[in-house]
Amino acid sequence: MDVYEIDPTRDERWEELVQNHSQASVFHTRAWLDALARTYRYTPVAFTTSPPGCPLTNGIPFCAINGFFGRRRLVSLPFSDHCQPLVESEEQSKRLLSHLQQKREAEGWDYVELRPKTGELAGGGEFQSNQGFVFHELDLRHNLDAILQNTHKDCIQRKLRRAERENLVCEEGTTDSLLRKFYQLLLITRRRHGLPTQPVEWFRNLIACLGERLTIRVAYKNGCPIASILTLRHKQVMVFKYGCADHNLYKLGGMQFLLWRAIENAKNKWLSQFDLGRCDSGDTGLIAFKDRWGATRTELVYLRCGRRSSRRLAQTQQLGISKYICSHTPDSVLTAAGRVFYRHLG
């Protein structure tokens, strides 16, 4: 069984595979890959056992990343919460993973990383568990009243009533004005977390590539933006990808208000799942917030062939330094740092 390399942003068969495969997500789409390539100059590539000229029945997409200090790696996929390998059989999985192991050795890649959503991959070989995250997904097949009743009475339901009393207003779309308001709130949030901010070009490219499948929602109190979320949609799933807020006004319930509006919108479109995304296993506050929506919690386990990370101690030490730097850095410097660093991170 031979393995072939294709460009998923150019091969017409890729979109058909993504549309037809039951485990494909928005992160597999040509639009997401195009946005990655435009923003970070990554080179997308997919590996498949389907010969040229034949229908594409399987594939694993990657981006090649040139990291710091000359380290090179293949990641499936950068800035994506999960990216399940699209295979039909154990035989296909074994052949593709074996090929990836050989390619890493032949081309001197630092490592190859997979970010599956579910289950262990057959024929993993040298691919070993590397990082674990907590993942939440909300079942939308129940009616809205049942979904609401299953949320936390104090942290969600009471906040929604507070938002109603405060007469919060929601505006949604993809206009430049909404993007500016979202991005300003994102700067505030990332600074508070001690992290550089993604380049604004990333969000512009997402809007250009995904079109109507992307929505920005902004909550206002007396005309002032207080919270914002960005969601993506693919087939029957809505994905909560980014959220940000003015922490000083968080008690008004803006984030709960926006997420509930997104859930209502998903129900109106007859979607079946609301993907709340991943959390670092140590982020107990965010995990608890997502738990309170009545979402199902599972574990995401990323797999790596090659150098494995020893991240906990280094991250703990770096976080304090990062928070100090970010809290004393002007917005212009913070955004410039994001443009430089993010393309090396993935």
C-alpha positions as a Markdown table, in Angstrom:
| # | Residue | x | y | z |
|---|---|---|---|---|
| 1 | Met | 0.0 | 0.0 | 0.0 |
| 2 | Asp | 1.7 | 3.1 | -1.2 |
| 3 | Val | 1.4 | 6.5 | 0.4 |
| 4 | Tyr | 1.0 | 9.7 | -1.6 |
| 5 | Glu | 1.5 | 13.4 | -0.6 |
| 6 | Ile | -1.1 | 15.9 | -1.8 |
| 7 | Asp | -1.8 | 19.6 | -1.3 |
| 8 | Pro | -5.2 | 19.6 | 0.4 |
| 9 | Thr | -5.7 | 23.3 | -0.5 |
| 10 | Arg | -5.5 | 22.5 | -4.2 |
| 11 | Asp | -6.5 | 18.9 | -4.6 |
| 12 | Glu | -10.3 | 18.9 | -5.5 |
| 13 | Arg | -10.8 | 15.6 | -3.8 |
| 14 | Trp | -9.9 | 16.9 | -0.4 |
| 15 | Glu | -13.1 | 18.9 | 0.2 |
| 16 | Glu | -15.2 | 15.9 | -0.9 |
| 17 | Leu | -13.5 | 13.7 | 1.7 |
| 18 | Val | -14.0 | 16.3 | 4.4 |
| 19 | Gln | -17.7 | 16.6 | 3.5 |
| 20 | Asn | -18.3 | 12.9 | 3.5 |
| 21 | His | -16.2 | 11.6 | 6.4 |
| 22 | Ser | -18.1 | 11.3 | 9.7 |
| 23 | Gln | -15.1 | 12.4 | 11.8 |
| 24 | Ala | -14.1 | 15.5 | 9.7 |
| 25 | Ser | -14.3 | 18.8 | 11.5 |
| 26 | Val | -13.9 | 22.5 | 10.6 |
| 27 | Phe | -10.2 | 22.0 | 11.2 |
| 28 | His | -9.9 | 19.7 | 8.3 |
| 29 | Thr | -11.4 | 22.1 | 5.8 |
| 30 | Arg | -9.6 | 23.8 | 3.0 |
| 31 | Ala | -10.8 | 27.1 | 4.4 |
| 32 | Trp | -9.0 | 26.5 | 7.7 |
| 33 | Leu | -5.9 | 25.3 | 6.0 |
| 34 | Asp | -5.9 | 28.3 | 3.6 |
| 35 | Ala | -6.1 | 30.7 | 6.6 |
| 36 | Leu | -3.2 | 28.9 | 8.3 |
| 37 | Ala | -1.1 | 29.2 | 5.1 |
| 38 | Arg | -2.0 | 32.9 | 4.5 |
| 39 | Thr | -1.3 | 34.0 | 8.0 |
| 40 | Tyr | 1.7 | 32.0 | 9.1 |
| 41 | Arg | 3.1 | 30.9 | 5.7 |
| 42 | Tyr | 2.8 | 27.2 | 6.6 |
| 43 | Thr | 2.9 | 24.6 | 3.9 |
| 44 | Pro | -0.1 | 22.3 | 4.1 |
| 45 | Val | 0.3 | 18.7 | 3.1 |
| 46 | Ala | -1.9 | 15.6 | 3.4 |
| 47 | Phe | -0.9 | 11.9 | 3.3 |
| 48 | Thr | -3.2 | 9.4 | 1.8 |
| 49 | Thr | -3.1 | 5.8 | 0.4 |
| 50 | Ser | -5.5 | 6.8 | -2.4 |
| 51 | Pro | -3.6 | 7.0 | -5.8 |
| 52 | Pro | -3.8 | 10.0 | -8.0 |
| 53 | Gly | -6.9 | 10.0 | -10.2 |
| 54 | Cys | -8.9 | 7.8 | -7.7 |
| 55 | Pro | -11.5 | 9.0 | -5.2 |
| 56 | Leu | -9.9 | 10.1 | -1.9 |
| 57 | Thr | -10.9 | 7.6 | 0.8 |
| 58 | Asn | -8.5 | 8.6 | 3.6 |
| 59 | Gly | -6.0 | 11.3 | 4.6 |
| 60 | Ile | -4.2 | 13.0 | 7.4 |
| 61 | Pro | -3.5 | 16.8 | 6.9 |
| 62 | Phe | -0.4 | 18.5 | 8.3 |
| 63 | Cys | 1.4 | 21.8 | 8.3 |
| 64 | Ala | 5.2 | 22.0 | 8.1 |
| 65 | Ile | 6.4 | 24.4 | 10.8 |
| 66 | Asn | 9.9 | 26.0 | 11.1 |
| 67 | Gly | 10.2 | 26.6 | 14.9 |
| 68 | Phe | 12.8 | 28.4 | 16.9 |
| 69 | Phe | 16.5 | 27.4 | 16.8 |
| 70 | Gly | 16.0 | 25.7 | 13.4 |
| 71 | Arg | 13.6 | 23.0 | 14.8 |
| 72 | Arg | 11.3 | 21.6 | 12.1 |
| 73 | Arg | 8.2 | 19.6 | 12.6 |
| 74 | Leu | 4.9 | 18.4 | 11.1 |
| 75 | Val | 1.8 | 19.1 | 13.1 |
| 76 | Ser | -1.8 | 17.9 | 12.5 |
| 77 | Leu | -2.9 | 20.7 | 12.8 |
| 78 | Pro | -1.4 | 23.9 | 14.4 |
| 79 | Phe | -3.9 | 26.1 | 16.4 |
| 80 | Ser | -6.5 | 23.3 | 16.0 |
| 81 | Asp | -8.0 | 21.8 | 19.1 |
| 82 | His | -8.3 | 18.4 | 17.5 |
| 83 | Cys | -7.8 | 16.9 | 14.0 |
| 84 | Gln | -8.8 | 13.2 | 13.8 |
| 85 | Pro | -7.0 | 11.2 | 11.2 |
| 86 | Leu | -9.5 | 10.4 | 8.4 |
| 87 | Val | -9.0 | 6.7 | 7.9 |
| 88 | Glu | -11.3 | 3.8 | 7.2 |
| 89 | Ser | -9.4 | 0.9 | 8.4 |
| 90 | Glu | -6.6 | -0.3 | 10.8 |
| 91 | Glu | -4.5 | -1.2 | 7.7 |
| 92 | Gln | -4.7 | 2.4 | 6.4 |
| 93 | Ser | -3.8 | 3.8 | 9.8 |
| 94 | Lys | -0.8 | 1.5 | 10.2 |
| 95 | Arg | 0.5 | 2.3 | 6.7 |
| 96 | Leu | 0.2 | 6.1 | 7.1 |
| 97 | Leu | 1.8 | 6.2 | 10.6 |
| 98 | Ser | 4.6 | 4.0 | 9.4 |
| 99 | His | 5.2 | 6.3 | 6.5 |
| 100 | Leu | 5.2 | 9.3 | 8.8 |
| 101 | Gln | 7.8 | 7.7 | 11.1 |
| 102 | Gln | 10.1 | 7.0 | 8.1 |
| 103 | Lys | 9.6 | 10.5 | 6.7 |
| 104 | Arg | 10.6 | 12.1 | 10.0 |
| 105 | Glu | 13.8 | 10.1 | 10.1 |
| 106 | Ala | 14.7 | 10.7 | 6.4 |
| 107 | Glu | 14.0 | 14.4 | 6.5 |
| 108 | Gly | 15.3 | 15.2 | 10.0 |
| 109 | Trp | 12.1 | 16.5 | 11.4 |
| 110 | Asp | 12.3 | 17.2 | 15.1 |
| 111 | Tyr | 8.9 | 15.5 | 15.6 |
| 112 | Val | 5.6 | 14.7 | 14.0 |
| 113 | Glu | 2.5 | 15.4 | 16.1 |
| 114 | Leu | -1.1 | 14.1 | 15.8 |
| 115 | Arg | -4.0 | 15.7 | 17.6 |
| 116 | Pro | -6.8 | 13.0 | 17.4 |
| 117 | Lys | -10.2 | 13.7 | 18.9 |
| 118 | Thr | -11.1 | 10.2 | 19.9 |
| 119 | Gly | -9.6 | 6.8 | 20.6 |
| 120 | Glu | -6.2 | 5.2 | 20.1 |
| 121 | Leu | -4.8 | 5.0 | 16.6 |
| 122 | Ala | -4.1 | 1.5 | 15.3 |
| 123 | Gly | -0.5 | 0.9 | 14.5 |
| 124 | Gly | 0.7 | 3.9 | 16.5 |
| 125 | Gly | 4.2 | 2.4 | 16.6 |
| 126 | Glu | 6.6 | 5.2 | 17.7 |
| 127 | Phe | 3.7 | 7.6 | 18.3 |
| 128 | Gln | 3.4 | 8.0 | 22.0 |
| 129 | Ser | 1.2 | 10.1 | 24.3 |
| 130 | Asn | 2.7 | 13.6 | 24.7 |
| 131 | Gln | 0.1 | 16.1 | 25.9 |
| 132 | Gly | -3.3 | 15.8 | 27.5 |
| 133 | Phe | -6.2 | 18.2 | 27.4 |
| 134 | Val | -9.7 | 18.3 | 28.7 |
| 135 | Phe | -12.4 | 18.6 | 25.9 |
| 136 | His | -16.1 | 19.6 | 26.3 |
| 137 | Glu | -18.9 | 19.0 | 23.9 |
| 138 | Leu | -22.6 | 19.9 | 24.4 |
| 139 | Asp | -25.3 | 17.7 | 22.9 |
| 140 | Leu | -27.9 | 19.9 | 21.1 |
| 141 | Arg | -30.3 | 17.2 | 20.3 |
| 142 | His | -32.4 | 18.0 | 23.4 |
| 143 | Asn | -34.8 | 21.0 | 23.4 |
| 144 | Leu | -33.7 | 24.3 | 24.6 |
| 145 | Asp | -35.5 | 24.2 | 27.9 |
| 146 | Ala | -33.9 | 20.8 | 28.7 |
| 147 | Ile | -30.4 | 22.2 | 27.8 |
| 148 | Leu | -31.0 | 25.3 | 30.0 |
| 149 | Gln | -32.2 | 23.2 | 32.9 |
| 150 | Asn | -29.1 | 21.1 | 32.7 |
| 151 | Thr | -26.8 | 24.1 | 33.2 |
| 152 | His | -25.5 | 25.3 | 36.6 |
| 153 | Lys | -28.3 | 27.2 | 38.4 |
| 154 | Asp | -26.0 | 29.8 | 39.9 |
| 155 | Cys | -23.1 | 30.2 | 37.5 |
| 156 | Ile | -25.1 | 30.0 | 34.2 |
| 157 | Gln | -28.9 | 30.4 | 34.8 |
| 158 | Arg | -28.5 | 33.3 | 37.3 |
| 159 | Lys | -25.9 | 35.0 | 35.1 |
| 160 | Leu | -28.4 | 34.8 | 32.1 |
| 161 | Arg | -31.0 | 36.4 | 34.2 |
| 162 | Arg | -28.5 | 39.1 | 35.3 |
| 163 | Ala | -27.7 | 39.8 | 31.6 |
| 164 | Glu | -31.4 | 40.2 | 30.9 |
| 165 | Arg | -31.8 | 42.7 | 33.8 |
| 166 | Glu | -28.8 | 44.6 | 32.6 |
| 167 | Asn | -30.4 | 44.9 | 29.1 |
| 168 | Leu | -27.3 | 43.5 | 27.4 |
| 169 | Val | -27.4 | 43.7 | 23.6 |
| 170 | Cys | -25.8 | 41.3 | 21.2 |
| 171 | Glu | -24.5 | 42.2 | 17.7 |
| 172 | Glu | -23.2 | 39.5 | 15.4 |
| 173 | Gly | -21.6 | 39.2 | 12.0 |
| 174 | Thr | -18.1 | 39.6 | 10.4 |
| 175 | Thr | -17.8 | 43.3 | 9.8 |
| 176 | Asp | -14.6 | 45.2 | 10.4 |
| 177 | Ser | -16.2 | 47.1 | 13.2 |
| 178 | Leu | -17.1 | 43.8 | 15.1 |
| 179 | Leu | -13.6 | 42.5 | 14.4 |
| 180 | Arg | -12.0 | 45.6 | 16.0 |
| 181 | Lys | -14.2 | 45.3 | 19.1 |
| 182 | Phe | -13.5 | 41.6 | 19.4 |
| 183 | Tyr | -9.8 | 42.1 | 19.0 |
| 184 | Gln | -9.6 | 44.9 | 21.6 |
| 185 | Leu | -11.3 | 42.6 | 24.1 |
| 186 | Leu | -8.9 | 39.8 | 23.1 |
| 187 | Leu | -5.9 | 42.1 | 23.8 |
| 188 | Ile | -7.3 | 42.8 | 27.3 |
| 189 | Thr | -7.9 | 39.1 | 28.0 |
| 190 | Arg | -4.5 | 37.8 | 26.6 |
| 191 | Arg | -2.7 | 40.5 | 28.6 |
| 192 | Arg | -4.5 | 39.4 | 31.8 |
| 193 | His | -3.4 | 35.8 | 31.1 |
| 194 | Gly | 0.1 | 36.8 | 30.4 |
| 195 | Leu | 0.1 | 35.8 | 26.8 |
| 196 | Pro | 0.9 | 37.5 | 23.5 |
| 197 | Thr | -2.0 | 38.1 | 21.2 |
| 198 | Gln | -2.6 | 36.3 | 17.9 |
| 199 | Pro | -2.0 | 38.6 | 14.9 |
| 200 | Val | -5.2 | 40.4 | 13.7 |
| 201 | Glu | -4.4 | 39.1 | 10.2 |
| 202 | Trp | -5.2 | 35.6 | 11.5 |
| 203 | Phe | -8.8 | 36.6 | 12.2 |
| 204 | Arg | -9.1 | 38.6 | 9.0 |
| 205 | Asn | -8.0 | 35.5 | 7.0 |
| 206 | Leu | -10.4 | 33.3 | 8.9 |
| 207 | Ile | -13.2 | 35.6 | 8.0 |
| 208 | Ala | -12.1 | 35.7 | 4.3 |
| 209 | Cys | -11.7 | 32.0 | 4.1 |
| 210 | Leu | -14.6 | 30.7 | 6.1 |
| 211 | Gly | -17.2 | 33.4 | 5.2 |
| 212 | Glu | -20.6 | 32.6 | 6.6 |
| 213 | Arg | -19.3 | 29.7 | 8.6 |
| 214 | Leu | -17.7 | 32.1 | 11.0 |
| 215 | Thr | -19.5 | 34.5 | 13.4 |
| 216 | Ile | -18.3 | 37.1 | 15.8 |
| 217 | Arg | -20.7 | 38.0 | 18.6 |
| 218 | Val | -20.2 | 41.1 | 20.8 |
| 219 | Ala | -22.2 | 41.9 | 24.0 |
| 220 | Tyr | -22.8 | 45.6 | 24.9 |
| 221 | Lys | -23.8 | 47.3 | 28.1 |
| 222 | Asn | -25.0 | 50.9 | 27.3 |
| 223 | Gly | -23.2 | 50.8 | 24.0 |
| 224 | Cys | -19.9 | 49.6 | 25.5 |
| 225 | Pro | -18.4 | 46.2 | 24.4 |
| 226 | Ile | -18.0 | 44.0 | 27.4 |
| 227 | Ala | -17.5 | 40.5 | 26.0 |
| 228 | Ser | -17.1 | 38.7 | 22.6 |
| 229 | Ile | -16.9 | 35.2 | 21.2 |
| 230 | Leu | -15.9 | 33.8 | 17.8 |
| 231 | Thr | -17.6 | 30.6 | 16.6 |
| 232 | Leu | -17.1 | 28.4 | 13.6 |
| 233 | Arg | -19.5 | 26.0 | 11.9 |
| 234 | His | -19.0 | 22.8 | 10.0 |
| 235 | Lys | -21.9 | 20.5 | 9.0 |
| 236 | Gln | -23.8 | 19.8 | 12.2 |
| 237 | Val | -21.3 | 21.2 | 14.7 |
| 238 | Met | -20.8 | 24.7 | 16.0 |
| 239 | Val | -17.3 | 25.4 | 17.5 |
| 240 | Phe | -16.6 | 27.9 | 20.3 |
| 241 | Lys | -13.1 | 28.8 | 19.3 |
| 242 | Tyr | -12.3 | 32.2 | 21.0 |
| 243 | Gly | -13.8 | 34.1 | 23.9 |
| 244 | Cys | -12.7 | 37.3 | 25.5 |
| 245 | Ala | -14.2 | 39.9 | 28.0 |
| 246 | Asp | -13.5 | 42.9 | 30.1 |
| 247 | His | -12.8 | 41.2 | 33.4 |
| 248 | Asn | -14.0 | 44.2 | 35.4 |
| 249 | Leu | -17.5 | 43.8 | 33.9 |
| 250 | Tyr | -17.5 | 40.0 | 33.8 |
| 251 | Lys | -20.1 | 39.9 | 36.6 |
| 252 | Leu | -22.7 | 41.3 | 34.2 |
| 253 | Gly | -22.9 | 37.9 | 32.5 |
| 254 | Gly | -21.8 | 38.9 | 29.1 |
| 255 | Met | -20.0 | 35.6 | 28.3 |
| 256 | Gln | -22.9 | 33.4 | 29.4 |
| 257 | Phe | -25.2 | 35.7 | 27.4 |
| 258 | Leu | -23.2 | 35.3 | 24.2 |
| 259 | Leu | -22.7 | 31.5 | 24.5 |
| 260 | Trp | -26.5 | 31.1 | 25.1 |
| 261 | Arg | -27.2 | 33.2 | 22.0 |
| 262 | Ala | -24.8 | 30.9 | 20.1 |
| 263 | Ile | -26.5 | 27.8 | 21.4 |
| 264 | Glu | -29.9 | 29.2 | 20.4 |
| 265 | Asn | -28.6 | 30.0 | 16.9 |
| 266 | Ala | -27.2 | 26.5 | 16.6 |
| 267 | Lys | -30.5 | 25.0 | 17.6 |
| 268 | Asn | -32.3 | 27.2 | 15.0 |
| 269 | Lys | -30.0 | 25.8 | 12.3 |
| 270 | Trp | -30.7 | 22.2 | 13.5 |
| 271 | Leu | -27.1 | 21.6 | 14.5 |
| 272 | Ser | -26.5 | 18.6 | 16.8 |
| 273 | Gln | -23.3 | 19.4 | 18.7 |
| 274 | Phe | -21.7 | 22.5 | 20.3 |
| 275 | Asp | -18.0 | 22.0 | 20.5 |
| 276 | Leu | -16.7 | 24.0 | 23.5 |
| 277 | Gly | -13.1 | 23.3 | 22.7 |
| 278 | Arg | -10.1 | 22.2 | 24.8 |
| 279 | Cys | -8.7 | 23.3 | 28.1 |
| 280 | Asp | -5.3 | 22.7 | 29.6 |
| 281 | Ser | -5.6 | 20.1 | 32.2 |
| 282 | Gly | -4.4 | 22.5 | 34.8 |
| 283 | Asp | -6.9 | 25.3 | 34.0 |
| 284 | Thr | -9.4 | 24.3 | 36.6 |
| 285 | Gly | -11.4 | 27.6 | 36.3 |
| 286 | Leu | -12.1 | 27.2 | 32.6 |
| 287 | Ile | -12.8 | 23.4 | 33.0 |
| 288 | Ala | -15.4 | 24.2 | 35.7 |
| 289 | Phe | -17.0 | 26.9 | 33.5 |
| 290 | Lys | -17.5 | 24.5 | 30.7 |
| 291 | Asp | -18.7 | 21.7 | 33.0 |
| 292 | Arg | -21.4 | 24.1 | 34.2 |
| 293 | Trp | -23.0 | 24.1 | 30.7 |
| 294 | Gly | -23.8 | 20.5 | 31.1 |
| 295 | Ala | -21.3 | 19.5 | 28.5 |
| 296 | Thr | -19.7 | 16.1 | 28.3 |
| 297 | Arg | -16.1 | 16.1 | 29.4 |
| 298 | Thr | -13.5 | 13.8 | 27.7 |
| 299 | Glu | -9.8 | 13.7 | 27.3 |
| 300 | Leu | -7.8 | 14.8 | 24.3 |
| 301 | Val | -4.4 | 13.0 | 24.1 |
| 302 | Tyr | -2.0 | 14.3 | 21.5 |
| 303 | Leu | 0.6 | 11.8 | 20.0 |
| 304 | Arg | 4.1 | 12.5 | 19.0 |
| 305 | Cys | 6.8 | 10.7 | 17.1 |
| 306 | Gly | 10.2 | 12.1 | 17.9 |
| 307 | Arg | 11.2 | 14.5 | 20.7 |
| 308 | Arg | 8.7 | 14.6 | 23.5 |
| 309 | Ser | 8.1 | 17.7 | 25.6 |
| 310 | Ser | 8.8 | 18.0 | 29.3 |
| 311 | Arg | 6.6 | 21.1 | 29.7 |
| 312 | Arg | 5.2 | 21.4 | 33.2 |
| 313 | Leu | 8.1 | 22.9 | 35.1 |
| 314 | Ala | 9.2 | 25.1 | 32.1 |
| 315 | Gln | 5.7 | 26.4 | 31.6 |
| 316 | Thr | 5.3 | 27.2 | 35.3 |
| 317 | Gln | 8.5 | 29.2 | 35.3 |
| 318 | Gln | 7.8 | 30.9 | 32.0 |
| 319 | Leu | 4.2 | 31.9 | 32.9 |
| 320 | Gly | 5.3 | 34.2 | 35.7 |
| 321 | Ile | 7.8 | 35.9 | 33.5 |
| 322 | Ser | 5.3 | 36.1 | 30.6 |
| 323 | Lys | 2.6 | 37.7 | 32.8 |
| 324 | Tyr | 5.0 | 40.3 | 34.0 |
| 325 | Ile | 6.2 | 41.2 | 30.5 |
| 326 | Cys | 2.7 | 41.3 | 29.0 |
| 327 | Ser | 1.3 | 43.4 | 31.8 |
| 328 | His | 4.0 | 46.1 | 31.2 |
| 329 | Thr | 3.9 | 46.0 | 27.4 |
| 330 | Pro | 2.0 | 48.5 | 25.2 |
| 331 | Asp | -0.7 | 47.0 | 22.9 |
| 332 | Ser | 1.4 | 47.8 | 19.8 |
| 333 | Val | 4.3 | 45.8 | 21.1 |
| 334 | Leu | 2.1 | 42.9 | 22.2 |
| 335 | Thr | 0.5 | 42.6 | 18.8 |
| 336 | Ala | 3.9 | 42.9 | 17.1 |
| 337 | Ala | 5.2 | 40.1 | 19.3 |
| 338 | Gly | 2.3 | 37.9 | 18.3 |
| 339 | Arg | 3.1 | 38.4 | 14.6 |
| 340 | Val | 6.7 | 37.2 | 15.2 |
| 341 | Phe | 6.1 | 34.4 | 17.7 |
| 342 | Tyr | 2.9 | 32.7 | 16.7 |
| 343 | Arg | 4.1 | 31.3 | 13.3 |
| 344 | His | 6.9 | 29.4 | 15.2 |
| 345 | Leu | 4.5 | 28.0 | 17.8 |
| 346 | Gly | 1.7 | 26.1 | 16.1 |
